[in-house]
Every structure is written in structure tokens, then in C-alpha cells.
Amino acid sequence: MIENQKQANASSSDEIDLIELLAKVTLGIKNNFRSLVLAFVIGSLLGLAFYQFVPKVYESNMIIQSDILTESYGERIAESMDLLIREQNFEILGSRMGISLEKAASINKIKIESVKQKQTNTTEKENNTFFITVRTTDNTLLPDLQNGLINYLRNNEFVKVRVRQRQDYYKAMIEKVGQEISSLDSLKKRLFTGKPIYSNSAEMMLVDPTNIYSKIIELNKEQINYKNGLELVNSIQLVEGFTIYKKPVSPKLSISLTAGASIGVFFVLTLIAIKGLRKIVELSEEKLGKN
């Protein structure tokens, strides 16, 4: 019974201490309300000044497609360019992108991401679609940067060798199919004129003209596909270029104002807490002195 009464008294004492603490905190805020409001206003103004004077950063995306450039190679290129940016080696970066040193210095980040897509055609080739994200403080450089990036990727030694190999392949196949078409056309003309297909009558055999016509059509389609492939052999195809946006991605006005006001209020609250701790220390020292 006595123990229960002691526990009740202790609980009541804790509740009173907590109420007293909350009362002191509320009283401290009330006494420093003007300081808190002033800190809020000053912090907000500082946040606004930060937003106005800090260089604006713009972001834009470019989409390219390639069936030669691999995902891992694209990542290596992005890492190389990002390293140049972090080292502030804008001279080399500018020469690679074909832009001036001043414009290269305004680039904050270049990121290359790959998404594989499978073409729904007869050859069933796998294409890599690359999303290139750029952050810069000068969005007027985006058209030049777009051309520079495409030229840089196309002039890469790995890509150039693969492109040359494909050009040779397509040219050889176009020539070979052309020879087959010429041969079948010659055969078709001989059939129309009633001339023997073979030089010796003993070698003559029956030939269905419809098979010849269908084969010629087939070969013509195949040759057109090879010619189309030769035209698109450049390997880096632009799907969508950079768009120049007027709205920056950073700094954001709402975040700048919130951060400035929060820092101002936190500074005043810290001062109030320090004053409170000093008073507690002084009271403790007085109690110890009396004892």
C-alpha cells in the first residue's frame, strides 16, 4: 500500500515537472516572439537573396538510338566526361564537345542512361536507346552541345570501326544481290524470247516463270533493305534533341525561402536554449552552494 502511494507520488511529480517544463518553453517562446518573427523574416530574405544571386541550373534531355554503341561503353564515356567536369578540366571537355572553354565551364553534369529496345523487323536487331541528361548554367549552349555530343560519339574509334565494317558488308551484299537480279532478269528475257536457257539442248530443263518473278521481287526487297541499312549505318541516330527550358531545376524558390527561414528560426531557438541552460546551471550551482 505504501509502495503504491510512493509510485503515485512519483508519477504525479513527473507530470508536474513536465508541465513546468512545457510552461517554461512556452514562456520562453512568448518572451522571444519578436526575435523569432524577426529571424523568420531575415532568414526568408536571405533565402530570397540566395535564389536571386546564385547561378541558375537548367536541365534538359536528349534521346539517341544506336545498335552499335553498347550500354557499358556509354557508361564509360559518361564517367569520363563527369570526371573532367569534377576536375574542372574544361579545356579537354570543350575540345571533345566542340564548344568553347567558357561554355564547357557552364556544364555541371552529363549523364548517359541506356534502355534496351528490340526492333520488330525481320532482322530482329537489338537497339540501345540512350537518354542523355545535361545540367548547365547556360542553356543557350544546348544546340551546340547536342551536335558536339553526337559528333563525339560518332567519331569514337570503336564506333568508327564498327561503322566501316557495316558499310563494307552492306556494299558487298548490295552488289551481290544486284548480280543475282541481273542474272534472273537475263533468264527471264530468254524465256520471253523463246531462246534456250542452256547452250546444249541436252542440258535443257523446264523452268517455271512464276518462280523467277517471285525470286526477283524477293531479291529486290532484300536489296532495298540493304540500301536502307547503308543509309542508316551512321550508328548514332538522334531521336529527340535537347529542349531549352526557361525554368531552372535549381535553386528552387520555395526551398530557398524555407531553408532561409528555418535557419533563422533555428538560430534564435538555439540562443534561447543556451540561455535556458545557463539559468539551469546557475540554479544548480546555487543549490549546491546552499547545501
HELIX and SHEET records of a PDB file:
HELIX    1   1 ILE A    2  ASN A   31  1                                  30    
HELIX    2   2 PHE A   33  PHE A   53  1                                  21    
HELIX    3   3 GLU A   71  ARG A   86  1                                  16    
HELIX    4   4 PHE A   90  MET A   97  1                                   8    
HELIX    5   5 LEU A  101  ALA A  105  1                                   5    
HELIX    6   6 ASN A  139  LEU A  141  5                                   3    
HELIX    7   7 LEU A  142  ARG A  154  1                                  13    
HELIX    8   8 GLU A  157  THR A  193  1                                  37    
HELIX    9   9 SER A  201  GLU A  203  5                                   3    
HELIX   10  10 PRO A  209  GLU A  231  1                                  23    
HELIX   11  11 LEU A  253  LYS A  290  1                                  38    
SHEET    1   A 4 ILE A 107  LYS A 118  0                                        
SHEET    2   A 4 GLU A 126  THR A 136 -1                                        
SHEET    3   A 4 TYR A  58  SER A  66 -1                                        
SHEET    4   A 4 GLN A 237  GLU A 240 -1                                        
END                                                                             
